[in-house]
Amino acid sequence: MSTSAALLLGLSLTACSGSLSGDRTTAPVIALAETTPAATGEVAKVTWALPSGEPASLDPARTGDYSANTVGTNLCESLLRLGTDFSTAPGLAGAVVQKDPTTVVITVRDGVTFWDGTKLTADDVVYSLDRNRDPKTASYAAHVFTNVSSIDRTGDLEVTVRFRAPDMQFVPNLAGVPGAIMQKEYTRKAGQALGTATGGLMCTGPFKLASWQNGQRISLVRNDGYWDASRKARAAAFDFVFLTDSSTLTSALLSGEVDGVYGAPVGSIAALQRSDAGRLYFGPSTETYSLGAVAADGPAADPRIRRALDLAIDKTSFVTSVLKGAGTPLKTFTPPLAWQGSPAKAVYDAGYAALPDTAKADLEAAKKLVAEAAPSRADLVIALPAGEQSLLQTATIAQAAARQIGLNLTVKQLQPAEFSGLFYDPTLRRGIDLIATTGYLEVPGALYYAPGFVLPGAPFNWTGYDDAGVTRDLTAAVSETDPVKSAERFVAAQAVYGPAKLQITLAGSYNRLFLNKRITGAPASFSYISSSWAALVGKA
């Protein structure tokens, strides 16, 4: 899990209760769509719900959750654009070239203007990227720049990034908030107020920030001077309202009070599918549900115990019960959507297909692993953030499955701040063996997650996992400029660390988009999280 993803813990989903350990029900077949029909015309205003609540900031460097991304990516654009299939295309950068393993050259698109009419320059790009490297910024994207040694203006419309070590994931990261660009002058003057209701922003996106009424709504208006005429916003205004209660949100969608939402409540899937107020779409996503081992000693540090828990939980039934069929079992923590736009897709797909399929429970095999491991204690603690019902259900399922193979899981609910803290503070992990968590990738790339989980000393390698072959292959994958050769090294590493179950990945959750029947055009895939999606929404 990346630093930013680690902050994205706990989807606001409604789930039913019950235990899962065997094959009981078959999930309904759900058709996936990457996008929705194109808009046929303009609309005056769209009201959109944010089920995760009011964002703390719209400063791209402080954008690390669903709400902030959903709004902010329509304001501050990135150097690359993210496609609905998680491929990338030129954005504010006309080109991004990996000149050699330790040099990336960015050509800034000519003719782009900020909302105030001033031209985008190489200086703005250097400043925006460099902010993420400044410890004073405390950027959620700081980890993306770990290997960067310098960012320099090398021409009127050219920026050169140099690295102390090769990092093939850097360029794909520019399609997300790490590559978001703001006006240097405005940003410096705004100071600590940047991205807040009082400080505002100055960016290039298809919408401008009009107003922010704390506790009520964020209002955007169309940027009529937008540089890309082919993607000019179809809505004159967009209002984002904060609706964290699933019942209230569902009622607002059904009544037409709210026009749309990403992350429609799982518990309301049936009601939304029956509604004639609009349509519920399901799209490919990088969101995952997992159990993570957080202790360097104790039962969960033993891969045999982790594999036993993985085998004891029936993921197919998990998808049916918790996700109402709106998801799919996953074999490992990097979901396939991450590489769908890669030229090495076939290599990644073959590597994923070769991983063991543990979608169905195998209690006998799980019991044998526990007997072989002979743990010093059978009592384990699993932690989760208080108030997250889907994660409580996940922990309950794990608890029931563990009991059937001779392990006792105690569920411990922590306050959200304390739970987030344990990702970075080892003292907060004392007395905890596992966590129930969700996460997502906001940019493409198979190398986004793995290094942070499996390399020695990595921030989320909590069990002390250390395999020389995995380290060699994964390091080579990060350093290799040829995408096919990089994929081959990644797949070789994954074949070894995957079965070790450093993360016991249960399932991937589909993206859930509800649109009122009067509007259309929004991406249905999870690509919305890093794209100026609202510009595409217009008259149905």
C-alpha positions in Angstrom: 0.0 0.0 0.0 1.4 3.4 -0.9 1.6 6.3 1.6 -1.5 7.9 0.1 -3.4 4.7 -0.2 -2.6 3.9 3.4 -4.6 7.0 4.4 -7.6 5.8 2.4 -8.8 3.3 4.9 -12.4 2.2 5.1 -14.9 2.6 2.4 -18.3 4.1 3.6 -20.2 1.0 2.6 -23.2 -0.7 4.2 -22.9 -4.5 4.5 -24.9 -7.3 6.0 -23.7 -9.5 8.8 -22.9 -13.2 8.9 -20.0 -15.6 8.7 -18.5 -17.0 5.5 -16.3 -20.1 5.2 -17.9 -22.3 2.6 -19.5 -22.0 -0.8 -23.1 -20.9 0.0 -24.3 -18.5 -2.7 -23.4 -17.4 -6.1 -23.0 -13.7 -6.7 -25.3 -12.2 -9.4 -23.6 -11.5 -12.7 -22.9 -7.8 -13.1 -21.9 -6.2 -16.4 -19.0 -3.8 -16.2 -18.7 -0.6 -18.2 -15.7 1.8 -18.5 -17.9 4.8 -19.3 -21.4 5.9 -19.9 -23.1 7.2 -23.1 -21.7 10.6 -24.2 -23.6 13.7 -23.3 -25.8 15.1 -26.0 -25.9 18.7 -24.7 -25.3 21.1 -21.9 -27.0 21.4 -18.5 -27.2 24.3 -16.2 -26.2 22.6 -13.0 -25.4 19.2 -11.6 -25.6 18.3 -7.9 -23.2 15.6 -6.8 -22.9 13.7 -3.5 -19.7 13.1 -1.6 -20.4 10.0 0.6 -17.0 10.3 2.3 -17.9 13.8 3.5 -16.4 17.2 3.3 -12.7 17.3 2.1 -10.2 18.8 4.5 -8.3 20.5 1.6 -8.3 20.7 -2.2 -4.5 21.4 -2.3 -3.2 18.5 -4.5 -0.4 17.9 -2.1 -3.0 17.3 0.7 -5.4 15.3 -1.5 -5.4 11.8 -0.1 -9.0 10.6 0.0 -12.1 10.0 -2.1 -13.8 13.4 -1.5 -10.8 15.6 -2.2 -9.9 13.7 -5.4 -13.5 13.6 -6.7 -13.6 17.4 -6.5 -10.0 18.5 -6.9 -9.1 16.6 -10.1 -11.7 18.8 -11.9 -9.8 21.9 -10.8 -6.1 21.1 -10.9 -5.0 19.0 -13.8 -2.1 16.7 -14.0 0.8 16.4 -16.5 -0.7 13.2 -17.9 -4.4 12.2 -18.3 -5.8 9.0 -17.0 -8.0 7.0 -19.4 -11.0 4.9 -18.3 -8.8 1.7 -18.9 -6.0 3.2 -16.7 -3.9 4.0 -19.7 -2.2 7.4 -19.9 -2.2 10.2 -22.5 -0.7 13.7 -22.7 -2.3 16.2 -20.4 -0.6 19.5 -19.3 2.5 17.9 -20.7 2.6 17.5 -24.4 5.1 14.7 -23.9 6.9 12.9 -21.1 10.0 11.1 -22.2 12.1 8.6 -20.2 15.4 9.8 -21.8 17.5 7.3 -19.9 17.0 5.2 -16.6 17.7 8.3 -14.4 16.3 11.2 -16.6 12.8 12.2 -17.5 12.1 15.1 -19.8 8.7 16.9 -19.6 7.6 19.1 -22.5 5.0 21.6 -21.1 2.0 22.0 -23.4 2.1 25.4 -25.1 -1.0 27.7 -25.0 -2.4 26.5 -21.7 -3.7 29.2 -19.4 -4.7 29.4 -15.7 -8.2 30.6 -14.7 -6.8 34.2 -14.5 -5.6 34.1 -18.1 -1.9 33.8 -17.4 0.1 31.2 -19.3 1.3 27.9 -17.8 5.1 27.9 -17.7 7.9 25.5 -17.0 8.4 27.4 -13.7 4.9 26.5 -12.6 5.6 22.8 -13.3 8.9 22.8 -11.4 7.4 24.6 -8.4 4.3 22.3 -8.3 6.4 19.1 -8.5 9.0 20.3 -6.1 6.4 21.2 -3.4 5.9 17.5 -2.9 9.6 17.1 -2.0 9.5 19.8 0.6 9.0 18.4 4.1 7.2 21.6 5.1 4.5 20.8 2.6 3.9 17.4 4.2 2.7 16.1 0.9 0.7 12.9 0.7 2.6 12.3 -2.6 6.1 12.7 -1.1 6.9 9.0 -1.5 6.5 9.4 -5.3 9.6 11.6 -5.3 11.8 9.5 -3.0 14.3 8.7 -5.8 14.2 12.2 -7.4 17.5 14.1 -7.0 16.5 17.3 -8.9 13.7 19.0 -10.9 14.9 21.8 -13.2 13.7 24.1 -15.8 15.8 23.3 -18.9 13.9 25.3 -21.4 10.9 27.7 -21.8 8.6 24.8 -22.0 10.9 22.0 -20.7 11.4 20.4 -17.3 14.0 17.8 -16.6 13.7 15.4 -13.6 16.8 13.5 -12.6 16.9 10.5 -10.2 19.4 9.1 -7.8 18.1 5.7 -8.7 15.9 4.5 -11.6 12.2 4.6 -10.9 10.0 3.3 -13.7 6.8 4.0 -11.7 7.5 7.8 -11.6 6.1 8.6 -15.1 2.7 6.8 -14.6 2.4 8.6 -11.2 2.2 11.9 -13.1 -1.3 10.9 -14.2 -2.5 11.4 -10.6 -2.3 14.1 -8.0 1.6 13.8 -7.8 1.6 15.4 -11.3 -1.0 18.1 -10.5 0.0 21.6 -11.5 -0.8 25.0 -9.9 0.2 28.5 -10.5 3.4 29.3 -8.7 2.7 32.9 -7.8 -0.8 32.3 -6.4 0.3 29.2 -4.5 3.1 31.0 -2.7 0.9 33.9 -1.8 -1.9 31.7 -0.4 0.4 30.0 2.1 -1.3 27.7 4.6 -4.7 28.7 3.4 -4.1 27.1 0.0 -6.9 24.7 -1.0 -9.2 25.8 1.8 -12.5 27.6 1.7 -10.7 30.9 2.3 -7.5 30.4 0.4 -8.7 28.9 -2.9 -6.6 27.7 -5.8 -5.3 28.8 -9.2 -5.2 26.0 -11.7 -6.0 25.2 -15.3 -8.9 22.7 -15.1 -12.3 22.7 -16.9 -13.9 24.0 -13.7 -13.1 26.9 -11.3 -13.7 27.0 -7.6 -16.7 29.4 -7.1 -17.4 29.0 -3.4 -17.1 26.7 -0.4 -19.7 26.8 2.3 -18.2 24.8 5.1 -20.4 21.9 6.2 -22.7 22.4 3.3 -21.3 22.4 -0.3 -18.5 23.1 -2.7 -19.6 24.9 -5.8 -17.7 24.9 -9.1 -18.4 26.9 -12.3 -17.3 26.2 -15.8 -14.0 27.6 -17.0 -15.1 29.2 -20.3 -11.5 29.9 -21.2 -10.4 26.2 -20.9 -7.5 25.3 -23.1 -8.9 22.1 -24.6 -12.0 22.9 -26.6 -12.8 19.1 -27.1 -13.2 18.7 -23.3 -14.9 21.9 -22.4 -17.3 21.3 -19.5 -20.9 20.4 -20.5 -22.3 21.6 -17.2 -22.3 25.3 -16.4 -22.0 24.6 -12.6 -21.3 21.6 -10.3 -22.4 21.5 -6.7 -20.8 18.9 -4.4 -22.8 18.2 -1.2 -21.7 16.1 1.8 -23.9 13.1 2.4 -22.2 10.5 4.6 -25.4 8.7 5.8 -26.2 5.9 3.3 -30.0 6.1 3.9 -30.1 9.9 3.4 -27.9 9.6 0.3 -30.1 6.9 -1.2 -33.3 8.9 -0.6 -31.7 11.9 -2.3 -30.7 9.9 -5.3 -34.1 8.3 -5.7 -36.0 11.6 -5.3 -33.7 13.4 -7.7 -32.5 15.9 -5.1 -29.0 14.7 -6.0 -28.0 13.9 -9.5 -25.2 11.5 -9.1 -22.6 9.8 -6.9 -19.4 7.7 -7.1 -19.4 5.0 -4.4 -23.1 4.4 -4.3 -24.0 2.6 -1.0 -23.6 -1.2 -1.3 -26.6 -1.7 0.8 -28.7 0.3 -1.7 -27.7 -1.5 -4.8 -31.0 -3.3 -5.2 -33.1 -0.2 -4.6 -31.0 1.9 -7.0 -31.2 -0.8 -9.7 -35.0 -0.8 -9.5 -35.3 2.9 -9.6 -36.7 4.8 -12.6 -35.0 8.0 -11.3 -31.7 7.0 -13.0 -29.2 4.2 -13.6 -26.6 2.4 -11.5 -23.4 1.6 -13.4 -20.6 -0.8 -12.3 -17.1 -0.2 -13.6 -13.6 -1.7 -13.3 -11.8 -0.5 -10.1 -8.5 -0.8 -8.2 -10.3 -0.8 -4.8 -9.4 -3.8 -2.6 -10.4 -5.4 0.7 -7.6 -7.0 2.6 -6.3 -8.4 5.9 -2.8 -7.1 6.6 -0.3 -8.7 8.9 1.3 -6.0 11.0 3.6 -7.9 13.4 7.2 -9.0 12.9 6.7 -11.8 15.4 3.8 -13.9 16.6 1.4 -16.1 14.6 0.7 -13.6 11.8 4.4 -13.2 11.0 4.4 -16.9 9.9 3.4 -17.2 6.2 1.8 -20.6 6.9 -0.7 -18.9 9.3 -1.4 -16.2 6.7 -1.9 -18.8 4.0 -4.2 -20.7 6.3 -6.4 -17.7 6.9 -6.4 -17.0 3.2 -7.6 -20.6 2.5 -10.2 -20.5 5.3 -12.1 -17.5 3.9 -14.4 -18.1 0.9 -13.9 -15.0 -1.2 -16.7 -15.8 -3.6 -19.2 -15.7 -0.7 -17.5 -12.6 0.7 -18.3 -10.8 -2.6 -21.9 -11.9 -2.5 -22.5 -11.0 1.2 -20.4 -7.9 1.7 -20.3 -6.4 -1.8 -23.7 -7.6 -2.9 -22.0 -9.2 -5.9 -20.4 -5.9 -6.9 -16.8 -7.1 -6.9 -14.6 -10.1 -7.6 -12.1 -12.2 -5.6 -8.5 -11.2 -6.1 -5.3 -13.3 -6.0 -2.9 -10.6 -4.8 -2.9 -6.9 -3.7 -2.1 -5.4 -7.1 -5.4 -5.5 -9.1 -5.3 -6.2 -12.8 -6.7 -2.8 -13.8 -3.4 -1.4 -12.7 -1.7 -2.7 -15.9 -4.5 -2.8 -18.4 -3.0 0.2 -20.3 0.5 -1.2 -20.3 2.2 -2.4 -23.5 3.3 -5.4 -21.4 -0.3 -6.3 -20.4 0.0 -9.9 -21.8 3.0 -10.6 -19.5 1.2 -9.2 -16.4 -2.0 -11.1 -17.3 -0.2 -14.4 -17.6 1.7 -13.8 -14.4 -1.6 -13.1 -12.5 -3.3 -16.1 -14.1 -0.5 -18.4 -12.8 -1.0 -17.4 -9.2 -2.8 -19.8 -6.9 -6.6 -19.4 -7.0 -7.9 -19.4 -3.5 -11.4 -17.9 -4.2 -13.0 -21.0 -2.7 -12.3 -22.0 0.9 -10.3 -25.1 1.6 -10.6 -25.7 5.4 -8.7 -29.0 5.4 -5.7 -27.5 3.7 -5.9 -24.5 6.1 -6.0 -26.8 9.2 -2.9 -28.6 8.0 -1.0 -25.4 7.6 -2.0 -24.4 11.2 -0.9 -27.7 12.5 2.4 -27.5 10.6 3.1 -24.0 11.9 2.2 -24.9 15.5 1.9 -21.3 16.6 3.0 -20.4 20.1 -0.4 -18.9 20.7 -3.8 -19.3 18.9 -5.2 -16.0 20.0 -4.7 -13.1 17.5 -6.0 -9.5 17.5 -7.4 -7.9 14.3 -7.9 -4.1 14.3 -10.1 -1.9 12.2 -11.3 1.7 12.2 -14.5 2.2 14.4 -17.6 3.0 12.5 -16.6 1.3 9.2 -19.4 -1.3 8.9 -18.0 -3.1 5.8 -14.6 -3.6 7.5 -16.4 -4.7 10.7 -18.2 -7.3 8.6 -14.8 -8.3 7.0 -13.2 -8.8 10.4 -16.3 -10.8 11.6 -15.9 -13.0 8.6 -12.2 -13.6 9.3 -13.0 -14.3 12.9 -15.5 -17.0 12.0 -13.2 -18.6 9.5 -10.3 -18.5 11.9 -12.3 -20.3 14.5 -12.9 -23.2 12.1 -9.2 -23.8 11.8 -8.3 -23.5 15.4 -7.4 -19.8 15.7 -9.2 -17.2 17.8 -9.4 -13.6 16.4 -10.4 -10.8 18.8 -11.8 -7.8 16.9 -10.5 -4.4 18.1 -12.0 -1.2 16.9 -9.8 1.9 16.9 -10.6 5.5 16.4 -9.8 6.5 12.8 -6.8 8.7 13.7 -5.3 5.9 15.9 -5.9 3.4 13.1 -4.2 5.6 10.5 -1.4 6.1 12.9 -0.5 2.5 13.2 0.5 2.4 9.6 3.5 4.6 10.5 4.1 4.2 14.2 5.3 0.7 15.3 4.4 1.4 18.9 0.7 1.6 17.9 1.0 -1.8 16.3 2.0 -3.5 19.6 -0.6 -6.1 20.6 -2.1 -6.2 17.1 -1.6 -9.1 14.6 -3.8 -8.1 11.7 -5.7 -5.2 10.3 -8.8 -5.2 8.1 -8.4 -2.5 5.5 -9.3 -1.1 2.1 -7.1 0.7 -0.4 -6.8 1.7 -4.0 -4.4 2.7 -6.7 -5.1 6.2 -8.1 -2.6 5.8 -10.9 -1.6 3.0 -13.3 1.4 0.7 -12.8 2.1 -2.8 -11.3 5.0 -1.3 -9.4 2.8 1.2 -7.4 2.2 -1.2 -4.4 4.7 -4.0 -4.4 8.0 -2.2 -3.4 6.3 -0.6 -0.4 5.1 -4.0 0.9 7.9 -6.6 0.1 11.3 -4.9 -0.1 13.4 -5.0 3.1 12.9 -1.9 5.2 9.9 -0.8 3.1 7.3 1.3 5.0 4.6 -1.3 4.9 6.7 -4.4 5.2 5.6 -4.9 8.8 6.4 -8.6 9.1 10.1 -8.2 8.1 9.7 -10.1 4.9 13.0 -10.6 3.1 13.5 -12.8 0.1 16.7 -12.2 -1.9 15.2 -13.4 -5.2 12.2 -11.1 -4.8 14.3 -8.2 -3.9 16.5 -8.8 -6.9 13.6 -9.2 -9.3 11.6 -6.3 -8.0 14.5 -3.9 -7.9 15.3 -4.9 -11.5 11.7 -4.3 -12.5 11.7 -0.8 -11.1 15.0 -0.1 -12.9 14.2 -1.6 -16.3 13.2 0.9 -19.0 11.9 -1.8 -21.3 8.2 -2.4 -20.3 8.2 -6.1 -21.2 11.4 -6.9 -19.4 10.2 -4.9 -16.4 7.0 -6.9 -16.4 8.8 -10.2 -16.6 10.9 -9.3 -13.5 7.8 -8.1 -11.7 6.0 -11.3 -12.5 8.9 -13.4 -11.3 8.9 -11.5 -8.0 5.1 -11.8 -7.6 5.2 -15.5 -8.1 7.2 -15.8 -4.9 5.8 -13.0 -2.7 2.2 -13.5 -3.8 1.7 -16.9 -2.0 3.4 -15.5 1.1 0.2 -13.4 1.6 1.8 -10.3 3.2 -1.6 -8.9 2.5 -4.5 -11.4 2.5 -6.4 -9.9 -0.3 -10.1 -10.9 -0.2 -11.7 -9.0 -3.1 -11.7 -6.1 -5.4 -14.8 -3.8 -5.3 -16.3 -2.6 -8.5 -16.8 1.1 -9.0 -20.4 2.1 -8.3 -21.8 5.1 -10.2 -25.4 6.3 -10.1 -26.6 8.9 -12.6 -30.0 10.6 -12.7 -31.7 10.0 -16.0 -31.3 13.6 -17.1 -27.5 13.4 -17.2 -24.8 11.1 -18.7 -21.2 11.1 -19.8 -19.3 10.3 -16.6 -16.6 7.6 -16.6 -17.9 4.4 -15.0 -14.5 3.1 -14.1 -12.4 4.1 -11.1 -10.4 6.4 -13.4 -12.5 9.3 -12.1 -10.3 9.4 -9.0 -7.5 11.0 -11.0 -9.3 12.7 -14.0 -11.3 15.8 -14.7 -14.4 13.6 -15.1 -17.1 16.2 -14.4 -16.3 18.0 -17.6 -17.9 15.0 -19.5 -21.2 15.2 -17.6 -24.0 16.7 -19.5 -27.5 16.3 -20.9 -28.6 12.7 -21.5 
